[in-house]
């Protein structure tokens, strides 16, 4: 069993790929964990879900994302 591990060879490209994934994952995760609010579109979906829940699960006329008076679903609500 010990001899089979000594014969195991890992290609340098695999090592490079794993190292790149670890570094990239760390950079992405560090940015996400620093933020107190969901990043990018995550903030939009989070805000819209809260607005829907506050409006008894009906589509509200306005959303609280970015601006209090921003029109939401112009085609659905006239």
C-alpha positions as a printed NumPy array, in Angstrom:
array([[  0.   ,   0.   ,   0.   ],
       [  2.797,   2.433,   0.823],
       [  4.485,   1.667,  -2.499],
       [  1.361,   2.632,  -4.452],
       [  1.446,   6.147,  -2.948],
       [  5.094,   6.604,  -3.858],
       [  4.264,   5.819,  -7.504],
       [  1.47 ,   8.426,  -7.564],
       [  2.486,  11.323,  -9.8  ],
       [  0.532,  14.544,  -9.948],
       [  0.882,  16.582, -13.109],
       [  2.061,  20.191, -12.654],
       [ -1.01 ,  21.417, -14.553],
       [ -3.28 ,  19.816, -11.929],
       [ -1.325,  21.463,  -9.12 ],
       [ -1.521,  24.819, -10.904],
       [ -5.278,  24.403, -11.455],
       [ -5.931,  23.555,  -7.8  ],
       [ -3.761,  26.433,  -6.612],
       [ -5.544,  28.889,  -8.943],
       [ -8.939,  27.664,  -7.73 ],
       [ -7.938,  28.038,  -4.087],
       [ -6.589,  31.556,  -4.581],
       [ -9.598,  32.626,  -6.685],
       [-12.019,  31.126,  -4.192],
       [-10.306,  32.903,  -1.326],
       [-10.458,  36.271,  -3.121],
       [-14.159,  35.86 ,  -3.983],
       [-15.102,  34.614,  -0.541],
       [-13.193,  37.414,   1.193],
       [-15.116,  40.042,  -0.795],
       [-18.468,  38.402,  -0.043],
       [-17.813,  37.987,   3.665],
       [-16.748,  41.647,   4.071],
       [-20.079,  42.933,   2.766],
       [-22.985,  43.372,   5.165],
       [-25.465,  43.371,   2.266],
       [-25.804,  40.902,  -0.636],
       [-23.545,  41.83 ,  -3.548],
       [-24.711,  42.756,  -7.078],
       [-27.999,  41.153,  -8.157],
       [-28.219,  39.327,  -4.838],
       [-29.114,  42.654,  -3.24 ],
       [-31.853,  43.223,  -5.79 ],
       [-33.457,  39.82 ,  -5.218],
       [-33.142,  40.186,  -1.435],
       [-34.788,  43.609,  -1.515],
       [-37.545,  42.523,  -3.889],
       [-38.336,  39.481,  -1.729],
       [-38.638,  41.684,   1.342],
       [-40.899,  44.092,  -0.576],
       [-43.114,  41.203,  -1.723],
       [-43.404,  39.847,   1.816],
       [-44.254,  43.316,   3.17 ],
       [-47.003,  43.67 ,   0.534],
       [-48.707,  40.352,   1.431],
       [-47.008,  38.557,  -1.498],
       [-48.615,  40.817,  -4.105],
       [-46.478,  42.693,  -6.625],
       [-45.818,  46.145,  -5.132],
       [-45.955,  49.298,  -7.246],
       [-42.553,  50.448,  -5.936],
       [-39.407,  48.756,  -4.685],
       [-37.002,  49.844,  -1.978],
       [-33.948,  48.794,  -4.013],
       [-31.725,  51.763,  -4.957],
       [-34.488,  54.373,  -4.581],
       [-37.699,  54.597,  -2.591],
       [-39.737,  55.773,  -5.563],
       [-38.338,  53.469,  -8.237],
       [-41.126,  52.028, -10.383],
       [-41.403,  48.239, -10.282],
       [-42.884,  46.068, -13.026],
       [-44.132,  48.899, -15.228],
       [-45.801,  46.473, -17.623],
       [-47.625,  44.529, -14.929],
       [-48.918,  47.425, -12.873],
       [-50.347,  50.423, -14.709]])
